[in-house]
Amino acid sequence: MEAVKTIIITGGGGHLGRCVARWWAKPGTNLVLVDRDAERLESARADLAARGAELTVITTDLATPDGLEATVASLPASLWQNPPSLVLAHALSGKGPGSKSARLGDLDHDHWQKILDVNLTSVVFTIQAFLPCMKRAGGGRIVLVSSTAGVSASPTAALSYSVTKAAIAALPRLLALELALSKVLINAVAPGKFSNPGWPDDPEKVKRYEKSVPLGRLASGEEIAALIGFLSSGANTYVTGQTILQDGGRLSALPTVE
């Protein structure tokens, strides 16, 4: 693994982003956490302060071109001395008031567009914005966060969320060849439902979900972060263009509708 490693984590103030940051937080790493919620970022800073990594926090909205451009411009050239890693973990659930999952026939155009802007468009343009930095550094790793809601119909996820996560699941295979020319490996993880205090669910729905998982439980954020950590590290030398399901075997065990 590189002597000094830069890891940029978007959604770095959220539960999964912080789990990934904790996985990476050790001496010899430069952690850059990006989030639009300043309070969450300061909480993350306090959580990570004693772990030995160099830590930078940036409050911005990556769904706005100005916010994205300012973020890239604010990072010093010293961060690109070795191939960096970019972990894109920011997203909105798409659910409305009362955790209502808007389905077809109950969609609001502005809300739909907002979810696409945050969950998909900003991801694509963040990759584009950081790619010149990765090229200068001699390559790197990109890891996206998709969802099983994007690869199989979900009865609980908002349609806008599922559509964006389906697109995220497709991006690694669409971009792998182009990025390989710059020695950048790109992959995605597609978790099933995992323990996330920031996205509370109805306890009864969680129990029903757990019964459909062969392993009988939800994943922890740390388990998702461990796979992201490997894919974003120098230990990953030959995996690219993949979207890896991480759902405890749930989709493979679901009955087929005949």
C-alpha positions as CSV (number, residue, x, y, z in Angstrom):
1,M,0.0,0.0,0.0
2,E,1.2,3.5,-0.7
3,A,3.4,5.3,1.9
4,V,1.1,8.3,1.9
5,K,-2.5,7.8,0.6
6,T,-5.1,10.4,-0.1
7,I,-8.7,9.3,0.3
8,I,-11.6,11.7,-0.6
9,I,-14.9,10.6,0.8
10,T,-18.1,12.3,-0.3
11,G,-21.0,12.0,2.1
12,G,-18.2,11.9,4.7
13,G,-20.4,13.2,7.5
14,G,-22.9,10.4,7.0
15,H,-22.9,7.0,8.7
16,L,-21.4,5.0,5.9
17,G,-18.9,7.8,5.0
18,R,-17.7,7.9,8.6
19,C,-17.4,4.1,8.7
20,V,-15.2,4.2,5.6
21,A,-13.2,7.1,7.1
22,R,-12.6,5.0,10.3
23,W,-11.4,2.1,8.1
24,W,-8.8,4.3,6.5
25,A,-7.9,6.6,9.5
26,K,-4.4,5.7,10.3
27,P,-1.0,7.4,10.2
28,G,0.2,7.8,6.6
29,T,-3.3,8.7,5.2
30,N,-4.7,12.1,4.2
31,L,-8.5,12.0,4.7
32,V,-10.7,14.5,2.9
33,L,-14.3,14.4,4.0
34,V,-16.9,16.3,1.9
35,D,-20.4,16.8,3.0
36,R,-23.0,19.6,2.7
37,D,-23.9,19.3,6.4
38,A,-21.3,21.2,8.4
39,E,-22.6,19.9,11.8
40,R,-22.1,16.3,10.6
41,L,-18.6,17.0,9.4
42,E,-17.6,18.5,12.7
43,S,-18.9,15.5,14.5
44,A,-16.9,13.3,12.1
45,R,-13.8,15.4,12.8
46,A,-14.2,14.8,16.5
47,D,-14.7,11.1,16.0
48,L,-11.6,10.7,13.8
49,A,-9.2,13.2,15.5
50,A,-7.4,10.6,17.6
51,R,-6.8,8.0,14.9
52,G,-3.6,9.5,13.4
53,A,-4.7,10.5,9.8
54,E,-4.3,14.0,8.4
55,L,-7.9,15.2,8.2
56,T,-9.5,17.9,6.0
57,V,-13.3,18.6,6.0
58,I,-15.1,20.6,3.3
59,T,-18.6,21.7,3.6
60,T,-20.1,22.1,0.1
61,D,-23.0,20.9,-2.1
62,L,-21.5,18.7,-4.9
63,A,-24.7,18.9,-6.8
64,T,-23.9,22.5,-7.7
65,P,-21.2,23.1,-10.3
66,D,-19.7,26.0,-8.2
67,G,-19.5,23.8,-5.1
68,L,-17.8,21.0,-7.0
69,E,-15.3,23.3,-8.7
70,A,-14.4,25.0,-5.4
71,T,-13.9,21.7,-3.7
72,V,-11.4,20.4,-6.3
73,A,-9.6,23.8,-6.4
74,S,-9.3,24.0,-2.6
75,L,-7.2,20.8,-2.3
76,P,-3.4,21.3,-2.4
77,A,-1.1,19.6,-5.0
78,S,0.6,17.8,-2.2
79,L,-2.4,15.4,-1.9
80,W,-1.7,14.0,-5.3
81,Q,1.9,12.7,-4.7
82,N,0.6,9.1,-4.9
83,P,-2.5,7.6,-6.6
84,P,-5.5,8.7,-4.5
85,S,-8.8,7.1,-3.9
86,L,-12.3,8.6,-4.4
87,V,-15.2,7.1,-2.5
88,L,-18.6,8.5,-3.5
89,A,-21.0,7.8,-0.7
90,H,-23.3,10.7,-0.8
91,A,-27.0,10.2,-1.6
92,L,-30.6,11.1,-0.7
93,S,-33.2,8.5,0.1
94,G,-35.8,10.0,-2.2
95,K,-38.5,9.5,0.5
96,G,-40.9,12.2,1.2
97,P,-42.5,13.4,4.5
98,G,-43.2,10.5,6.9
99,S,-40.7,8.3,4.9
100,K,-43.3,7.9,2.2
101,S,-41.8,6.1,-0.9
102,A,-43.2,7.9,-3.9
103,R,-44.1,5.4,-6.6
104,L,-45.3,5.8,-10.2
105,G,-48.4,8.0,-10.2
106,D,-47.4,9.9,-7.1
107,L,-44.2,11.6,-8.4
108,D,-43.3,15.3,-8.1
109,H,-41.1,16.5,-10.9
110,D,-39.0,18.9,-8.8
111,H,-38.3,16.3,-6.1
112,W,-37.5,13.7,-8.8
113,Q,-35.0,16.0,-10.4
114,K,-33.4,16.8,-7.0
115,I,-32.7,13.1,-6.3
116,L,-31.3,12.6,-9.8
117,D,-29.1,15.7,-9.4
118,V,-27.7,14.5,-6.0
119,N,-27.5,10.8,-6.5
120,L,-26.4,10.5,-10.1
121,T,-25.5,13.7,-11.9
122,S,-23.2,14.9,-9.1
123,V,-21.5,11.5,-9.0
124,V,-20.6,11.6,-12.7
125,F,-19.4,15.1,-12.6
126,T,-17.4,14.5,-9.4
127,I,-15.5,11.7,-11.2
128,Q,-14.9,14.0,-14.1
129,A,-13.7,16.8,-11.9
130,F,-11.2,14.7,-9.9
131,L,-9.9,12.7,-12.9
132,P,-7.2,15.2,-13.9
133,C,-5.8,15.1,-10.3
134,M,-5.8,11.3,-10.5
135,K,-4.0,11.3,-13.8
136,R,-1.3,13.6,-12.5
137,A,-0.9,11.3,-9.5
138,G,-0.4,8.3,-11.8
139,G,-3.8,6.6,-11.3
140,G,-6.0,5.7,-8.4
141,R,-9.2,4.0,-7.3
142,I,-12.8,5.0,-7.5
143,V,-15.5,3.3,-5.5
144,L,-19.2,4.1,-5.9
145,V,-22.1,3.2,-3.6
146,S,-25.0,1.6,-5.4
147,S,-27.8,-0.5,-3.7
148,T,-29.6,-3.7,-4.2
149,A,-32.6,-1.4,-4.8
150,G,-30.9,-0.6,-8.1
151,V,-30.5,-4.1,-9.3
152,S,-33.8,-5.6,-8.1
153,A,-37.3,-4.2,-7.5
154,S,-37.7,-2.9,-4.0
155,P,-41.1,-2.6,-2.3
156,T,-39.8,0.0,0.2
157,A,-37.2,2.2,-1.7
158,A,-38.4,5.3,-3.5
159,L,-38.5,4.9,-7.3
160,S,-36.2,7.9,-7.8
161,Y,-33.6,6.3,-5.4
162,S,-33.8,2.9,-7.2
163,V,-33.4,4.5,-10.6
164,T,-30.3,6.4,-9.6
165,K,-28.8,3.4,-7.9
166,A,-29.4,1.3,-11.0
167,A,-27.4,3.9,-13.0
168,I,-24.6,3.9,-10.4
169,A,-24.5,0.1,-10.7
170,A,-23.9,0.5,-14.4
171,L,-21.2,3.2,-14.2
172,P,-18.2,0.9,-13.4
173,R,-18.7,-1.2,-16.5
174,L,-19.3,1.8,-18.7
175,L,-16.3,3.7,-17.4
176,A,-13.7,0.9,-16.7
177,L,-12.1,0.9,-20.1
178,E,-11.7,4.7,-20.3
179,L,-10.4,5.0,-16.8
180,A,-8.0,2.0,-17.2
181,L,-6.1,4.1,-19.7
182,S,-5.3,6.4,-16.9
183,K,-4.5,3.6,-14.4
184,V,-7.7,4.2,-12.5
185,L,-9.7,1.3,-11.3
186,I,-13.5,1.9,-10.7
187,N,-15.9,-0.4,-8.9
188,A,-19.2,-0.1,-7.0
189,V,-20.7,-1.9,-4.0
190,A,-24.4,-2.6,-3.9
191,P,-25.4,-3.1,-0.2
192,G,-28.7,-4.4,0.9
193,K,-30.3,-2.8,3.9
194,F,-27.7,-2.2,6.6
195,S,-27.7,-0.8,10.1
196,N,-27.8,3.0,9.6
197,P,-29.0,5.2,12.4
198,G,-29.2,8.1,10.0
199,W,-31.9,6.3,7.9
200,P,-34.2,4.9,10.6
201,D,-36.7,2.2,9.5
202,D,-39.8,0.7,10.9
203,P,-38.6,-2.1,13.3
204,E,-41.3,-4.5,12.1
205,K,-40.1,-3.9,8.5
206,V,-36.5,-4.5,9.5
207,K,-37.5,-7.8,11.2
208,R,-39.3,-9.0,8.0
209,Y,-36.3,-8.0,6.0
210,E,-33.9,-9.9,8.2
211,K,-36.0,-13.1,7.8
212,S,-35.4,-12.9,4.0
213,V,-31.6,-12.7,4.5
214,P,-29.9,-16.1,4.6
215,L,-27.4,-14.8,7.1
216,G,-30.4,-13.7,9.3
217,R,-29.3,-10.1,10.1
218,L,-28.5,-6.7,8.6
219,A,-24.9,-5.9,7.7
220,S,-23.1,-3.3,9.8
221,G,-21.8,-0.1,8.3
222,E,-18.3,-1.4,9.2
223,E,-18.8,-4.5,7.0
224,I,-19.8,-2.4,4.0
225,A,-16.8,-0.1,4.7
226,A,-14.4,-3.0,4.8
227,L,-15.3,-4.0,1.2
228,I,-15.1,-0.4,0.1
229,G,-11.8,-0.1,1.9
230,F,-10.3,-3.1,0.0
231,L,-11.6,-1.8,-3.4
232,S,-10.2,1.6,-2.7
233,S,-6.8,0.5,-1.5
234,G,-3.6,-0.5,-3.2
235,A,-4.4,-4.1,-2.3
236,N,-6.9,-4.0,-5.2
237,T,-4.7,-4.4,-8.2
238,Y,-6.9,-6.1,-10.7
239,V,-10.6,-5.7,-9.9
240,T,-12.3,-3.0,-12.0
241,G,-15.6,-2.5,-13.8
242,Q,-17.5,-4.5,-11.2
243,T,-20.6,-3.9,-9.0
244,I,-20.5,-6.2,-6.1
245,L,-23.6,-7.2,-4.2
246,Q,-23.3,-7.2,-0.5
247,D,-26.6,-8.3,0.8
248,G,-26.0,-11.5,2.9
249,G,-27.2,-13.6,0.0
250,R,-30.7,-12.1,0.0
251,L,-31.3,-11.6,-3.7
252,S,-30.1,-15.1,-4.6
253,A,-32.5,-16.5,-2.0
254,L,-35.7,-14.6,-3.0
255,P,-38.4,-16.7,-4.8
256,T,-38.8,-16.1,-8.5
257,V,-42.2,-14.9,-9.7
258,E,-43.4,-17.3,-12.3
